[in-house]
Amino acid sequence: MTLGTTVEKTLIGNLANGKISNPYFWKAASWTFSRNAIGPVQAVIRSEGPIWSTIERPYLMRKSIGIIYK
């Protein structure tokens, strides 16, 4: 399995990073990621911020998707 990337380095994240500061955009992007995830997923995070801890991780856990921390 190859190492993933942070959202800021994805195409959409790169386009939006620094241009869209609306937290609802980032929450929606994170919710979309976790809703569409098929496990196991790699978590490439610099720190466990509020979006990871309140949106992504809980949703992945509810779906019983394994999380591999890198």
PQR file of N, CA, C, O and H, with PARSE charges and radii, in Angstrom:
ATOM      1  N   MET A   1       0.849  -1.163   0.000 -0.4000 1.5000
ATOM      2  CA  MET A   1       0.000   0.000   0.000 -0.0000 2.0000
ATOM      3  C   MET A   1       0.905   1.240   0.000  0.5500 1.7000
ATOM      4  O   MET A   1       1.866   1.315   0.766 -0.5500 1.4000
ATOM      5  N   THR A   2       0.592   2.191  -0.851 -0.4000 1.5000
ATOM      6  CA  THR A   2       1.406   3.397  -0.924 -0.0000 2.0000
ATOM      7  C   THR A   2       0.890   4.452   0.041  0.5500 1.7000
ATOM      8  O   THR A   2      -0.275   4.443   0.440 -0.5500 1.4000
ATOM      9  H   THR A   2      -0.189   2.129  -1.473  0.4000 1.0000
ATOM     10  N   LEU A   3       1.766   5.342   0.399 -0.4000 1.5000
ATOM     11  CA  LEU A   3       1.407   6.419   1.306 -0.0000 2.0000
ATOM     12  C   LEU A   3       0.505   7.407   0.599  0.5500 1.7000
ATOM     13  O   LEU A   3       0.766   7.776  -0.545 -0.5500 1.4000
ATOM     14  H   LEU A   3       2.712   5.350   0.075  0.4000 1.0000
ATOM     15  N   GLY A   4      -0.545   7.836   1.262 -0.4000 1.5000
ATOM     16  CA  GLY A   4      -1.471   8.813   0.699 -0.0000 2.0000
ATOM     17  C   GLY A   4      -0.938  10.221   0.823  0.5500 1.7000
ATOM     18  O   GLY A   4       0.271  10.438   0.916 -0.5500 1.4000
ATOM     19  H   GLY A   4      -0.757   7.536   2.192  0.4000 1.0000
ATOM     20  N   THR A   5      -1.844  11.171   0.824 -0.4000 1.5000
ATOM     21  CA  THR A   5      -1.459  12.563   0.882 -0.0000 2.0000
ATOM     22  C   THR A   5      -2.450  13.343   1.734  0.5500 1.7000
ATOM     23  O   THR A   5      -3.508  12.822   2.088 -0.5500 1.4000
ATOM     24  H   THR A   5      -2.825  10.995   0.748  0.4000 1.0000
ATOM     25  N   THR A   6      -2.125  14.557   2.058 -0.4000 1.5000
ATOM     26  CA  THR A   6      -3.045  15.408   2.805 -0.0000 2.0000
ATOM     27  C   THR A   6      -4.013  16.065   1.832  0.5500 1.7000
ATOM     28  O   THR A   6      -3.735  16.153   0.636 -0.5500 1.4000
ATOM     29  H   THR A   6      -1.266  14.980   1.771  0.4000 1.0000
ATOM     30  N   VAL A   7      -5.134  16.520   2.340 -0.4000 1.5000
ATOM     31  CA  VAL A   7      -6.165  17.103   1.480 -0.0000 2.0000
ATOM     32  C   VAL A   7      -5.649  18.323   0.717  0.5500 1.7000
ATOM     33  O   VAL A   7      -6.076  18.582  -0.408 -0.5500 1.4000
ATOM     34  H   VAL A   7      -5.359  16.448   3.311  0.4000 1.0000
ATOM     35  N   GLU A   8      -4.741  19.063   1.325 -0.4000 1.5000
ATOM     36  CA  GLU A   8      -4.222  20.259   0.658 -0.0000 2.0000
ATOM     37  C   GLU A   8      -3.446  19.921  -0.609  0.5500 1.7000
ATOM     38  O   GLU A   8      -3.278  20.774  -1.480 -0.5500 1.4000
ATOM     39  H   GLU A   8      -4.394  18.853   2.239  0.4000 1.0000
ATOM     40  N   LYS A   9      -2.969  18.674  -0.717 -0.4000 1.5000
ATOM     41  CA  LYS A   9      -2.173  18.278  -1.879 -0.0000 2.0000
ATOM     42  C   LYS A   9      -3.003  17.585  -2.957  0.5500 1.7000
ATOM     43  O   LYS A   9      -2.472  17.234  -4.011 -0.5500 1.4000
ATOM     44  H   LYS A   9      -3.105  17.981  -0.010  0.4000 1.0000
ATOM     45  N   THR A  10      -4.291  17.385  -2.711 -0.4000 1.5000
ATOM     46  CA  THR A  10      -5.153  16.842  -3.753 -0.0000 2.0000
ATOM     47  C   THR A  10      -5.512  17.977  -4.704  0.5500 1.7000
ATOM     48  O   THR A  10      -5.308  19.148  -4.384 -0.5500 1.4000
ATOM     49  H   THR A  10      -4.722  17.671  -1.855  0.4000 1.0000
ATOM     50  N   LEU A  11      -6.043  17.632  -5.866 -0.4000 1.5000
ATOM     51  CA  LEU A  11      -6.381  18.656  -6.854 -0.0000 2.0000
ATOM     52  C   LEU A  11      -7.364  19.674  -6.284  0.5500 1.7000
ATOM     53  O   LEU A  11      -7.121  20.879  -6.353 -0.5500 1.4000
ATOM     54  H   LEU A  11      -6.208  16.680  -6.126  0.4000 1.0000
ATOM     55  N   ILE A  12      -8.458  19.201  -5.728 -0.4000 1.5000
ATOM     56  CA  ILE A  12      -9.465  20.117  -5.187 -0.0000 2.0000
ATOM     57  C   ILE A  12      -8.932  20.853  -3.969  0.5500 1.7000
ATOM     58  O   ILE A  12      -9.144  22.057  -3.827 -0.5500 1.4000
ATOM     59  H   ILE A  12      -8.656  18.222  -5.672  0.4000 1.0000
ATOM     60  N   GLY A  13      -8.246  20.140  -3.095 -0.4000 1.5000
ATOM     61  CA  GLY A  13      -7.682  20.784  -1.915 -0.0000 2.0000
ATOM     62  C   GLY A  13      -6.680  21.862  -2.276  0.5500 1.7000
ATOM     63  O   GLY A  13      -6.658  22.927  -1.659 -0.5500 1.4000
ATOM     64  H   GLY A  13      -8.074  19.161  -3.211  0.4000 1.0000
ATOM     65  N   ASN A  14      -5.849  21.592  -3.273 -0.4000 1.5000
ATOM     66  CA  ASN A  14      -4.864  22.574  -3.710 -0.0000 2.0000
ATOM     67  C   ASN A  14      -5.544  23.810  -4.289  0.5500 1.7000
ATOM     68  O   ASN A  14      -5.126  24.935  -4.015 -0.5500 1.4000
ATOM     69  H   ASN A  14      -5.866  20.727  -3.774  0.4000 1.0000
ATOM     70  N   LEU A  15      -6.581  23.608  -5.081 -0.4000 1.5000
ATOM     71  CA  LEU A  15      -7.303  24.738  -5.660 -0.0000 2.0000
ATOM     72  C   LEU A  15      -8.002  25.568  -4.586  0.5500 1.7000
ATOM     73  O   LEU A  15      -8.065  26.795  -4.676 -0.5500 1.4000
ATOM     74  H   LEU A  15      -6.920  22.694  -5.304  0.4000 1.0000
ATOM     75  N   ALA A  16      -8.522  24.888  -3.578 -0.4000 1.5000
ATOM     76  CA  ALA A  16      -9.282  25.577  -2.538 -0.0000 2.0000
ATOM     77  C   ALA A  16      -8.413  26.109  -1.411  0.5500 1.7000
ATOM     78  O   ALA A  16      -8.781  27.091  -0.767 -0.5500 1.4000
ATOM     79  H   ALA A  16      -8.471  23.892  -3.505  0.4000 1.0000
ATOM     80  N   ASN A  17      -7.271  25.487  -1.158 -0.4000 1.5000
ATOM     81  CA  ASN A  17      -6.431  25.865  -0.033 -0.0000 2.0000
ATOM     82  C   ASN A  17      -5.952  27.311  -0.187  0.5500 1.7000
ATOM     83  O   ASN A  17      -5.355  27.672  -1.201 -0.5500 1.4000
ATOM     84  H   ASN A  17      -6.971  24.689  -1.681  0.4000 1.0000
ATOM     85  N   GLY A  18      -6.213  28.107   0.803 -0.4000 1.5000
ATOM     86  CA  GLY A  18      -5.809  29.504   0.772 -0.0000 2.0000
ATOM     87  C   GLY A  18      -6.794  30.388   0.043  0.5500 1.7000
ATOM     88  O   GLY A  18      -6.739  31.611   0.175 -0.5500 1.4000
ATOM     89  H   GLY A  18      -6.698  27.813   1.627  0.4000 1.0000
ATOM     90  N   LYS A  19      -7.699  29.794  -0.728 -0.4000 1.5000
ATOM     91  CA  LYS A  19      -8.676  30.566  -1.479 -0.0000 2.0000
ATOM     92  C   LYS A  19     -10.060  30.473  -0.844  0.5500 1.7000
ATOM     93  O   LYS A  19     -10.867  31.399  -0.927 -0.5500 1.4000
ATOM     94  H   LYS A  19      -7.743  28.801  -0.836  0.4000 1.0000
ATOM     95  N   ILE A  20     -10.310  29.335  -0.212 -0.4000 1.5000
ATOM     96  CA  ILE A  20     -11.600  29.127   0.447 -0.0000 2.0000
ATOM     97  C   ILE A  20     -11.329  28.922   1.927  0.5500 1.7000
ATOM     98  O   ILE A  20     -10.807  27.888   2.342 -0.5500 1.4000
ATOM     99  H   ILE A  20      -9.654  28.582  -0.145  0.4000 1.0000
ATOM    100  N   SER A  21     -11.690  29.915   2.707 -0.4000 1.5000
ATOM    101  CA  SER A  21     -11.457  29.801   4.142 -0.0000 2.0000
ATOM    102  C   SER A  21     -12.722  29.396   4.892  0.5500 1.7000
ATOM    103  O   SER A  21     -12.706  29.256   6.115 -0.5500 1.4000
ATOM    104  H   SER A  21     -12.114  30.755   2.369  0.4000 1.0000
ATOM    105  N   ASN A  22     -13.800  29.212   4.169 -0.4000 1.5000
ATOM    106  CA  ASN A  22     -15.064  28.845   4.785 -0.0000 2.0000
ATOM    107  C   ASN A  22     -14.949  27.457   5.414  0.5500 1.7000
ATOM    108  O   ASN A  22     -14.733  26.471   4.709 -0.5500 1.4000
ATOM    109  H   ASN A  22     -13.813  29.326   3.175  0.4000 1.0000
ATOM    110  N   PRO A  23     -15.092  27.380   6.735 -0.5600 1.5000
ATOM    111  CA  PRO A  23     -14.954  26.071   7.391  0.2800 2.0000
ATOM    112  C   PRO A  23     -16.019  25.081   6.940  0.5500 1.7000
ATOM    113  O   PRO A  23     -15.792  23.873   7.001 -0.5500 1.4000
ATOM    114  N   TYR A  24     -17.171  25.557   6.490 -0.4000 1.5000
ATOM    115  CA  TYR A  24     -18.212  24.648   6.033 -0.0000 2.0000
ATOM    116  C   TYR A  24     -17.795  23.923   4.761  0.5500 1.7000
ATOM    117  O   TYR A  24     -18.179  22.772   4.550 -0.5500 1.4000
ATOM    118  H   TYR A  24     -17.356  26.539   6.440  0.4000 1.0000
ATOM    119  N   PHE A  25     -17.008  24.587   3.908 -0.4000 1.5000
ATOM    120  CA  PHE A  25     -16.485  23.929   2.705 -0.0000 2.0000
ATOM    121  C   PHE A  25     -15.613  22.747   3.108  0.5500 1.7000
ATOM    122  O   PHE A  25     -15.778  21.643   2.589 -0.5500 1.4000
ATOM    123  H   PHE A  25     -16.696  25.521   4.079  0.4000 1.0000
ATOM    124  N   TRP A  26     -14.685  22.978   4.033 -0.4000 1.5000
ATOM    125  CA  TRP A  26     -13.753  21.922   4.446 -0.0000 2.0000
ATOM    126  C   TRP A  26     -14.480  20.809   5.194  0.5500 1.7000
ATOM    127  O   TRP A  26     -14.117  19.640   5.066 -0.5500 1.4000
ATOM    128  H   TRP A  26     -14.551  23.875   4.455  0.4000 1.0000
ATOM    129  N   LYS A  27     -15.499  21.160   5.971 -0.4000 1.5000
ATOM    130  CA  LYS A  27     -16.290  20.120   6.644 -0.0000 2.0000
ATOM    131  C   LYS A  27     -17.029  19.274   5.621  0.5500 1.7000
ATOM    132  O   LYS A  27     -17.098  18.052   5.749 -0.5500 1.4000
ATOM    133  H   LYS A  27     -15.794  22.110   6.074  0.4000 1.0000
ATOM    134  N   ALA A  28     -17.588  19.935   4.593 -0.4000 1.5000
ATOM    135  CA  ALA A  28     -18.307  19.198   3.544 -0.0000 2.0000
ATOM    136  C   ALA A  28     -17.344  18.307   2.761  0.5500 1.7000
ATOM    137  O   ALA A  28     -17.685  17.171   2.428 -0.5500 1.4000
ATOM    138  H   ALA A  28     -17.533  20.928   4.490  0.4000 1.0000
ATOM    139  N   ALA A  29     -16.148  18.809   2.464 -0.4000 1.5000
ATOM    140  CA  ALA A  29     -15.154  18.014   1.745 -0.0000 2.0000
ATOM    141  C   ALA A  29     -14.753  16.798   2.572  0.5500 1.7000
ATOM    142  O   ALA A  29     -14.629  15.697   2.035 -0.5500 1.4000
ATOM    143  H   ALA A  29     -15.870  19.731   2.734  0.4000 1.0000
ATOM    144  N   SER A  30     -14.552  16.984   3.860 -0.4000 1.5000
ATOM    145  CA  SER A  30     -14.177  15.878   4.740 -0.0000 2.0000
ATOM    146  C   SER A  30     -15.306  14.870   4.882  0.5500 1.7000
ATOM    147  O   SER A  30     -15.069  13.662   4.895 -0.5500 1.4000
ATOM    148  H   SER A  30     -14.653  17.878   4.297  0.4000 1.0000
ATOM    149  N   TRP A  31     -16.534  15.364   4.987 -0.4000 1.5000
ATOM    150  CA  TRP A  31     -17.681  14.476   5.092 -0.0000 2.0000
ATOM    151  C   TRP A  31     -17.809  13.654   3.811  0.5500 1.7000
ATOM    152  O   TRP A  31     -18.083  12.455   3.866 -0.5500 1.4000
ATOM    153  H   TRP A  31     -16.727  16.345   4.976  0.4000 1.0000
ATOM    154  N   THR A  32     -17.610  14.302   2.651 -0.4000 1.5000
ATOM    155  CA  THR A  32     -17.694  13.604   1.371 -0.0000 2.0000
ATOM    156  C   THR A  32     -16.635  12.522   1.275  0.5500 1.7000
ATOM    157  O   THR A  32     -16.911  11.410   0.825 -0.5500 1.4000
ATOM    158  H   THR A  32     -17.387  15.276   2.607  0.4000 1.0000
ATOM    159  N   PHE A  33     -15.405  12.854   1.705 -0.4000 1.5000
ATOM    160  CA  PHE A  33     -14.333  11.849   1.705 -0.0000 2.0000
ATOM    161  C   PHE A  33     -14.734  10.636   2.539  0.5500 1.7000
ATOM    162  O   PHE A  33     -14.663   9.501   2.068 -0.5500 1.4000
ATOM    163  H   PHE A  33     -15.180  13.757   2.071  0.4000 1.0000
ATOM    164  N   SER A  34     -15.157  10.882   3.780 -0.4000 1.5000
ATOM    165  CA  SER A  34     -15.447   9.754   4.655 -0.0000 2.0000
ATOM    166  C   SER A  34     -16.690   8.997   4.211  0.5500 1.7000
ATOM    167  O   SER A  34     -16.774   7.785   4.405 -0.5500 1.4000
ATOM    168  H   SER A  34     -15.215  11.804   4.162  0.4000 1.0000
ATOM    169  N   ARG A  35     -17.641   9.682   3.627 -0.4000 1.5000
ATOM    170  CA  ARG A  35     -18.847   9.007   3.137 -0.0000 2.0000
ATOM    171  C   ARG A  35     -18.520   8.079   1.978  0.5500 1.7000
ATOM    172  O   ARG A  35     -19.116   7.009   1.855 -0.5500 1.4000
ATOM    173  H   ARG A  35     -17.573  10.667   3.470  0.4000 1.0000
ATOM    174  N   ASN A  36     -17.583   8.474   1.131 -0.4000 1.5000
ATOM    175  CA  ASN A  36     -17.236   7.684  -0.044 -0.0000 2.0000
ATOM    176  C   ASN A  36     -16.089   6.702   0.187  0.5500 1.7000
ATOM    177  O   ASN A  36     -15.756   5.922  -0.705 -0.5500 1.4000
ATOM    178  H   ASN A  36     -17.099   9.344   1.231  0.4000 1.0000
ATOM    179  N   ALA A  37     -15.497   6.732   1.350 -0.4000 1.5000
ATOM    180  CA  ALA A  37     -14.333   5.885   1.624 -0.0000 2.0000
ATOM    181  C   ALA A  37     -14.716   4.415   1.654  0.5500 1.7000
ATOM    182  O   ALA A  37     -15.776   4.028   2.148 -0.5500 1.4000
ATOM    183  H   ALA A  37     -15.768   7.366   2.074  0.4000 1.0000
ATOM    184  N   ILE A  38     -13.820   3.618   1.112 -0.4000 1.5000
ATOM    185  CA  ILE A  38     -13.931   2.163   1.182 -0.0000 2.0000
ATOM    186  C   ILE A  38     -12.660   1.696   1.858  0.5500 1.7000
ATOM    187  O   ILE A  38     -11.562   1.983   1.381 -0.5500 1.4000
ATOM    188  H   ILE A  38     -12.959   3.932   0.712  0.4000 1.0000
ATOM    189  N   GLY A  39     -12.790   0.988   2.949 -0.4000 1.5000
ATOM    190  CA  GLY A  39     -11.657   0.689   3.803 -0.0000 2.0000
ATOM    191  C   GLY A  39     -10.726  -0.374   3.302  0.5500 1.7000
ATOM    192  O   GLY A  39     -11.041  -1.097   2.356 -0.5500 1.4000
ATOM    193  H   GLY A  39     -13.682   0.755   3.337  0.4000 1.0000
ATOM    194  N   PRO A  40      -9.584  -0.471   3.930 -0.5600 1.5000
ATOM    195  CA  PRO A  40      -9.117   0.483   4.943  0.2800 2.0000
ATOM    196  C   PRO A  40      -8.598   1.763   4.290  0.5500 1.7000
ATOM    197  O   PRO A  40      -8.194   1.765   3.127 -0.5500 1.4000
ATOM    198  N   VAL A  41      -8.618   2.831   5.049 -0.4000 1.5000
ATOM    199  CA  VAL A  41      -8.126   4.111   4.544 -0.0000 2.0000
ATOM    200  C   VAL A  41      -6.854   4.490   5.286  0.5500 1.7000
ATOM    201  O   VAL A  41      -6.627   4.062   6.418 -0.5500 1.4000
ATOM    202  H   VAL A  41      -8.946   2.829   5.994  0.4000 1.0000
ATOM    203  N   GLN A  42      -6.035   5.293   4.635 -0.4000 1.5000
ATOM    204  CA  GLN A  42      -4.827   5.801   5.274 -0.0000 2.0000
ATOM    205  C   GLN A  42      -5.117   7.209   5.781  0.5500 1.7000
ATOM    206  O   GLN A  42      -5.659   8.039   5.052 -0.5500 1.4000
ATOM    207  H   GLN A  42      -6.219   5.640   3.716  0.4000 1.0000
ATOM    208  N   ALA A  43      -4.762   7.466   6.998 -0.4000 1.5000
ATOM    209  CA  ALA A  43      -4.911   8.795   7.580 -0.0000 2.0000
ATOM    210  C   ALA A  43      -3.550   9.476   7.538  0.5500 1.7000
ATOM    211  O   ALA A  43      -2.644   9.119   8.292 -0.5500 1.4000
ATOM    212  H   ALA A  43      -4.321   6.792   7.591  0.4000 1.0000
ATOM    213  N   VAL A  44      -3.414  10.445   6.666 -0.4000 1.5000
ATOM    214  CA  VAL A  44      -2.174  11.201   6.566 -0.0000 2.0000
ATOM    215  C   VAL A  44      -2.493  12.587   7.108  0.5500 1.7000
ATOM    216  O   VAL A  44      -2.955  13.464   6.378 -0.5500 1.4000
ATOM    217  H   VAL A  44      -4.150  10.735   6.054  0.4000 1.0000
ATOM    218  N   ILE A  45      -2.241  12.770   8.394 -0.4000 1.5000
ATOM    219  CA  ILE A  45      -2.594  14.028   9.052 -0.0000 2.0000
ATOM    220  C   ILE A  45      -1.404  14.554   9.831  0.5500 1.7000
ATOM    221  O   ILE A  45      -0.598  13.795  10.367 -0.5500 1.4000
ATOM    222  H   ILE A  45      -1.866  12.058   8.987  0.4000 1.0000
ATOM    223  N   ARG A  46      -1.319  15.861   9.877 -0.4000 1.5000
ATOM    224  CA  ARG A  46      -0.245  16.480  10.653 -0.0000 2.0000
ATOM    225  C   ARG A  46      -0.609  16.520  12.136  0.5500 1.7000
ATOM    226  O   ARG A  46       0.252  16.358  13.000 -0.5500 1.4000
ATOM    227  H   ARG A  46      -1.975  16.478   9.441  0.4000 1.0000
ATOM    228  N   SER A  47      -1.869  16.732  12.414 -0.4000 1.5000
ATOM    229  CA  SER A  47      -2.353  16.716  13.795 -0.0000 2.0000
ATOM    230  C   SER A  47      -3.851  16.428  13.748  0.5500 1.7000
ATOM    231  O   SER A  47      -4.515  16.687  12.744 -0.5500 1.4000
ATOM    232  H   SER A  47      -2.569  16.864  11.711  0.4000 1.0000
ATOM    233  N   GLU A  48      -4.362  15.899  14.830 -0.4000 1.5000
ATOM    234  CA  GLU A  48      -5.785  15.577  14.876 -0.0000 2.0000
ATOM    235  C   GLU A  48      -6.578  16.827  15.206  0.5500 1.7000
ATOM    236  O   GLU A  48      -6.827  17.133  16.372 -0.5500 1.4000
ATOM    237  H   GLU A  48      -3.823  15.688  15.645  0.4000 1.0000
ATOM    238  N   GLY A  49      -6.966  17.537  14.174 -0.4000 1.5000
ATOM    239  CA  GLY A  49      -7.746  18.753  14.335 -0.0000 2.0000
ATOM    240  C   GLY A  49      -9.224  18.451  14.486  0.5500 1.7000
ATOM    241  O   GLY A  49      -9.630  17.289  14.500 -0.5500 1.4000
ATOM    242  H   GLY A  49      -6.764  17.289  13.227  0.4000 1.0000
ATOM    243  N   PRO A  50     -10.029  19.501  14.598 -0.5600 1.5000
ATOM    244  CA  PRO A  50     -11.456  19.308  14.848  0.2800 2.0000
ATOM    245  C   PRO A  50     -12.203  18.614  13.713  0.5500 1.7000
ATOM    246  O   PRO A  50     -13.141  17.862  13.975 -0.5500 1.4000
ATOM    247  N   ILE A  51     -11.817  18.843  12.470 -0.4000 1.5000
ATOM    248  CA  ILE A  51     -12.526  18.189  11.365 -0.0000 2.0000
ATOM    249  C   ILE A  51     -12.251  16.690  11.380  0.5500 1.7000
ATOM    250  O   ILE A  51     -13.168  15.888  11.200 -0.5500 1.4000
ATOM    251  H   ILE A  51     -11.055  19.454  12.257  0.4000 1.0000
ATOM    252  N   TRP A  52     -10.998  16.309  11.593 -0.4000 1.5000
ATOM    253  CA  TRP A  52     -10.676  14.883  11.666 -0.0000 2.0000
ATOM    254  C   TRP A  52     -11.390  14.230  12.844  0.5500 1.7000
ATOM    255  O   TRP A  52     -11.986  13.162  12.704 -0.5500 1.4000
ATOM    256  H   TRP A  52     -10.253  16.960  11.740  0.4000 1.0000
ATOM    257  N   SER A  53     -11.327  14.876  13.998 -0.4000 1.5000
ATOM    258  CA  SER A  53     -11.857  14.235  15.204 -0.0000 2.0000
ATOM    259  C   SER A  53     -13.378  14.281  15.317  0.5500 1.7000
ATOM    260  O   SER A  53     -13.962  13.453  16.017 -0.5500 1.4000
ATOM    261  H   SER A  53     -10.843  15.744  14.112  0.4000 1.0000
ATOM    262  N   THR A  54     -14.034  15.233  14.640 -0.4000 1.5000
ATOM    263  CA  THR A  54     -15.500  15.318  14.766 -0.0000 2.0000
ATOM    264  C   THR A  54     -16.256  14.862  13.528  0.5500 1.7000
ATOM    265  O   THR A  54     -17.452  14.583  13.610 -0.5500 1.4000
ATOM    266  H   THR A  54     -13.560  15.905  14.072  0.4000 1.0000
ATOM    267  N   ILE A  55     -15.580  14.780  12.375 -0.4000 1.5000
ATOM    268  CA  ILE A  55     -16.284  14.385  11.150 -0.0000 2.0000
ATOM    269  C   ILE A  55     -15.713  13.101  10.566  0.5500 1.7000
ATOM    270  O   ILE A  55     -16.407  12.086  10.496 -0.5500 1.4000
ATOM    271  H   ILE A  55     -14.608  15.006  12.309  0.4000 1.0000
ATOM    272  N   GLU A  56     -14.451  13.139  10.145 -0.4000 1.5000
ATOM    273  CA  GLU A  56     -13.886  12.010   9.417 -0.0000 2.0000
ATOM    274  C   GLU A  56     -13.755  10.747  10.266  0.5500 1.7000
ATOM    275  O   GLU A  56     -14.322   9.708   9.928 -0.5500 1.4000
ATOM    276  H   GLU A  56     -13.887  13.963  10.202  0.4000 1.0000
ATOM    277  N   ARG A  57     -13.013  10.834  11.361 -0.4000 1.5000
ATOM    278  CA  ARG A  57     -12.767   9.638  12.170 -0.0000 2.0000
ATOM    279  C   ARG A  57     -14.064   9.008  12.677  0.5500 1.7000
ATOM    280  O   ARG A  57     -14.232   7.798  12.526 -0.5500 1.4000
ATOM    281  H   ARG A  57     -12.553  11.678  11.636  0.4000 1.0000
ATOM    282  N   PRO A  58     -15.002   9.779  13.280 -0.5600 1.5000
ATOM    283  CA  PRO A  58     -16.229   9.134  13.766  0.2800 2.0000
ATOM    284  C   PRO A  58     -17.038   8.468  12.650  0.5500 1.7000
ATOM    285  O   PRO A  58     -17.603   7.393  12.852 -0.5500 1.4000
ATOM    286  N   TYR A  59     -17.095   9.101  11.474 -0.4000 1.5000
ATOM    287  CA  TYR A  59     -17.867   8.511  10.383 -0.0000 2.0000
ATOM    288  C   TYR A  59     -17.208   7.233   9.884  0.5500 1.7000
ATOM    289  O   TYR A  59     -17.889   6.239   9.632 -0.5500 1.4000
ATOM    290  H   TYR A  59     -16.636   9.974  11.309  0.4000 1.0000
ATOM    291  N   LEU A  60     -15.890   7.253   9.740 -0.4000 1.5000
ATOM    292  CA  LEU A  60     -15.182   6.045   9.316 -0.0000 2.0000
ATOM    293  C   LEU A  60     -15.365   4.929  10.338  0.5500 1.7000
ATOM    294  O   LEU A  60     -15.541   3.769   9.967 -0.5500 1.4000
ATOM    295  H   LEU A  60     -15.336   8.061   9.945  0.4000 1.0000
ATOM    296  N   MET A  61     -15.325   5.271  11.600 -0.4000 1.5000
ATOM    297  CA  MET A  61     -15.493   4.262  12.649 -0.0000 2.0000
ATOM    298  C   MET A  61     -16.909   3.685  12.624  0.5500 1.7000
ATOM    299  O   MET A  61     -17.088   2.481  12.808 -0.5500 1.4000
ATOM    300  H   MET A  61     -15.182   6.214  11.901  0.4000 1.0000
ATOM    301  N   ARG A  62     -17.919   4.537  12.397 -0.4000 1.5000
ATOM    302  CA  ARG A  62     -19.295   4.045  12.316 -0.0000 2.0000
ATOM    303  C   ARG A  62     -19.462   3.067  11.160  0.5500 1.7000
ATOM    304  O   ARG A  62     -20.252   2.127  11.246 -0.5500 1.4000
ATOM    305  H   ARG A  62     -17.773   5.515  12.247  0.4000 1.0000
ATOM    306  N   LYS A  63     -18.720   3.288  10.078 -0.4000 1.5000
ATOM    307  CA  LYS A  63     -18.787   2.400   8.914 -0.0000 2.0000
ATOM    308  C   LYS A  63     -17.864   1.200   9.072  0.5500 1.7000
ATOM    309  O   LYS A  63     -17.774   0.372   8.166 -0.5500 1.4000
ATOM    310  H   LYS A  63     -18.078   4.051  10.008  0.4000 1.0000
ATOM    311  N   SER A  64     -17.179   1.092  10.203 -0.4000 1.5000
ATOM    312  CA  SER A  64     -16.220   0.010  10.492 -0.0000 2.0000
ATOM    313  C   SER A  64     -15.112  -0.062   9.446  0.5500 1.7000
ATOM    314  O   SER A  64     -14.700  -1.146   9.032 -0.5500 1.4000
ATOM    315  H   SER A  64     -17.252   1.765  10.939  0.4000 1.0000
ATOM    316  N   ILE A  65     -14.642   1.099   9.029 -0.4000 1.5000
ATOM    317  CA  ILE A  65     -13.535   1.189   8.083 -0.0000 2.0000
ATOM    318  C   ILE A  65     -12.253   1.324   8.872  0.5500 1.7000
ATOM    319  O   ILE A  65     -12.135   2.207   9.722 -0.5500 1.4000
ATOM    320  H   ILE A  65     -14.976   1.979   9.365  0.4000 1.0000
ATOM    321  N   GLY A  66     -11.293   0.460   8.603 -0.4000 1.5000
ATOM    322  CA  GLY A  66     -10.015   0.513   9.290 -0.0000 2.0000
ATOM    323  C   GLY A  66      -9.246   1.775   8.943  0.5500 1.7000
ATOM    324  O   GLY A  66      -9.271   2.224   7.798 -0.5500 1.4000
ATOM    325  H   GLY A  66     -11.388  -0.257   7.914  0.4000 1.0000
ATOM    326  N   ILE A  67      -8.574   2.341   9.910 -0.4000 1.5000
ATOM    327  CA  ILE A  67      -7.790   3.547   9.723 -0.0000 2.0000
ATOM    328  C   ILE A  67      -6.325   3.200   9.946  0.5500 1.7000
ATOM    329  O   ILE A  67      -5.949   2.705  11.008 -0.5500 1.4000
ATOM    330  H   ILE A  67      -8.554   1.976  10.841  0.4000 1.0000
ATOM    331  N   ILE A  68      -5.513   3.460   8.948 -0.4000 1.5000
ATOM    332  CA  ILE A  68      -4.078   3.191   9.036 -0.0000 2.0000
ATOM    333  C   ILE A  68      -3.382   4.544   9.168  0.5500 1.7000
ATOM    334  O   ILE A  68      -3.381   5.334   8.224 -0.5500 1.4000
ATOM    335  H   ILE A  68      -5.818   3.862   8.084  0.4000 1.0000
ATOM    336  N   TYR A  69      -2.798   4.814  10.319 -0.4000 1.5000
ATOM    337  CA  TYR A  69      -2.132   6.095  10.536 -0.0000 2.0000
ATOM    338  C   TYR A  69      -0.744   6.072   9.938  0.5500 1.7000
ATOM    339  O   TYR A  69       0.022   5.141  10.189 -0.5500 1.4000
ATOM    340  H   TYR A  69      -2.799   4.172  11.086  0.4000 1.0000
ATOM    341  N   LYS A  70      -0.407   7.078   9.152 -0.4000 1.5000
ATOM    342  CA  LYS A  70       0.928   7.211   8.553 -0.0000 2.0000
ATOM    343  C   LYS A  70       1.524   8.518   8.992  0.5500 1.7000
ATOM    344  O   LYS A  70       2.648   8.843   8.608 -0.5500 1.4000
ATOM    345  H   LYS A  70      -1.029   7.834   8.949  0.4000 1.0000
TER
END
